[in-house]
């Protein structure tokens, strides 16, 4: 049984993970109304991908507009055998209307 609240949409988008004063490029694998899965380089500190850690995710919409989403880390695990990347699940705290409208254009 799938526990997800909403359907995932597979995408291939670039984004930025913002933690404090630092930002890091990420690859967005899939997204839904309440969650996003990204691939990222390992964090400098282990706590950056600890569940419940707040992060912001910046992504550019097809309209050219940039959205910054407030998220919490839900899970993280290594995706490459050498540990050079991590797959990270994020929960969007309060998905803005612009983000929800963007999702509708992807169906």
C-alpha positions as a printed NumPy array, in Angstrom:
array([[  0.   ,   0.   ,   0.   ],
       [  1.358,   3.429,  -0.967],
       [  1.422,   5.913,   1.936],
       [  1.849,   9.009,  -0.251],
       [ -0.771,  11.738,  -0.016],
       [ -0.408,  12.718,  -3.66 ],
       [  0.814,  11.268,  -6.939],
       [  4.498,  11.685,  -7.831],
       [  5.459,  13.216, -11.175],
       [  8.823,  12.182, -12.628],
       [ 10.804,  15.211, -13.805],
       [ 14.31 ,  16.23 , -14.736],
       [ 14.816,  19.682, -13.216],
       [ 17.676,  21.586, -11.688],
       [ 17.233,  23.216,  -8.336],
       [ 19.098,  24.687,  -5.401],
       [ 19.106,  23.451,  -1.82 ],
       [ 19.536,  26.296,   0.631],
       [ 20.716,  25.56 ,   4.172],
       [ 21.507,  28.641,   6.201],
       [ 23.811,  30.896,   4.162],
       [ 24.898,  28.11 ,   1.81 ],
       [ 23.292,  26.94 ,  -1.413],
       [ 24.05 ,  23.782,  -3.37 ],
       [ 22.921,  22.633,  -6.805],
       [ 20.562,  19.64 ,  -6.788],
       [ 18.765,  17.522,  -9.349],
       [ 15.004,  17.134,  -8.846],
       [ 13.902,  13.571,  -9.69 ],
       [ 10.218,  13.727,  -8.862],
       [  7.717,  15.912,  -7.124],
       [  4.18 ,  15.988,  -5.824],
       [  1.969,  18.497,  -4.084],
       [  3.543,  17.738,  -0.706],
       [  6.959,  16.245,  -1.451],
       [ 10.069,  16.345,  -3.608],
       [ 12.84 ,  13.821,  -4.182],
       [ 16.254,  15.273,  -5.01 ],
       [ 19.73 ,  13.971,  -5.737],
       [ 22.472,  16.   ,  -4.111],
       [ 26.164,  15.905,  -3.352],
       [ 26.796,  14.794,   0.238],
       [ 26.422,  17.589,   2.757],
       [ 29.427,  19.092,   4.487],
       [ 27.872,  18.247,   7.838],
       [ 25.872,  15.123,   8.593],
       [ 23.013,  17.128,  10.113],
       [ 22.128,  18.747,   6.748],
       [ 20.256,  15.59 ,   5.7  ],
       [ 19.027,  14.46 ,   9.114],
       [ 15.253,  13.886,   9.165],
       [ 13.257,  16.937,  10.275],
       [ 16.089,  19.318,   9.31 ],
       [ 14.591,  22.423,   7.679],
       [ 15.878,  23.341,   4.215],
       [ 14.704,  25.539,   1.402],
       [ 14.51 ,  24.386,  -2.186],
       [ 14.681,  26.895,  -4.987],
       [ 13.324,  25.904,  -8.376],
       [ 12.57 ,  27.729, -11.585],
       [  9.101,  27.298, -13.049],
       [  8.453,  26.925, -16.769],
       [  7.193,  30.529, -16.708],
       [ 10.687,  31.632, -15.675],
       [  9.522,  32.573, -12.187],
       [ 11.595,  31.262,  -9.266],
       [  9.96 ,  29.671,  -6.232],
       [ 11.565,  29.034,  -2.864],
       [  9.874,  26.192,  -0.986],
       [ 10.231,  25.677,   2.757],
       [ 10.797,  21.966,   3.352],
       [ 11.842,  19.414,   5.957],
       [ 14.152,  16.481,   5.244],
       [ 12.161,  13.254,   5.602],
       [ 14.81 ,  10.693,   4.594],
       [ 18.227,  10.456,   2.899],
       [ 20.413,   7.638,   1.612],
       [ 23.473,   7.163,  -0.593],
       [ 22.676,   6.616,  -4.272],
       [ 26.136,   5.903,  -5.641],
       [ 28.37 ,   3.06 ,  -4.418],
       [ 31.144,   5.528,  -3.614],
       [ 28.774,   7.789,  -1.647],
       [ 29.265,  10.683,  -4.068],
       [ 25.537,  11.461,  -4.179],
       [ 22.554,  11.183,  -1.876],
       [ 18.907,  10.77 ,  -2.641],
       [ 16.875,  12.983,  -0.303],
       [ 13.139,  13.085,   0.329],
       [ 11.73 ,  16.479,   1.267],
       [  8.3  ,  17.375,   2.598],
       [  7.02 ,  20.79 ,   1.513],
       [  5.77 ,  22.567,   4.648],
       [  3.049,  24.712,   3.08 ],
       [  2.953,  24.337,  -0.725],
       [  2.219,  27.771,  -2.24 ],
       [ -0.514,  28.203,  -4.844],
       [  2.058,  28.998,  -7.577],
       [  3.721,  25.63 ,  -6.939],
       [  0.381,  23.785,  -7.108],
       [ -0.429,  25.554, -10.384],
       [  2.998,  24.566, -11.754],
       [  2.282,  20.904, -10.924],
       [ -0.923,  21.026, -12.949],
       [  1.079,  21.998, -16.042],
       [  3.141,  18.788, -15.69 ],
       [  0.244,  16.305, -15.944]])
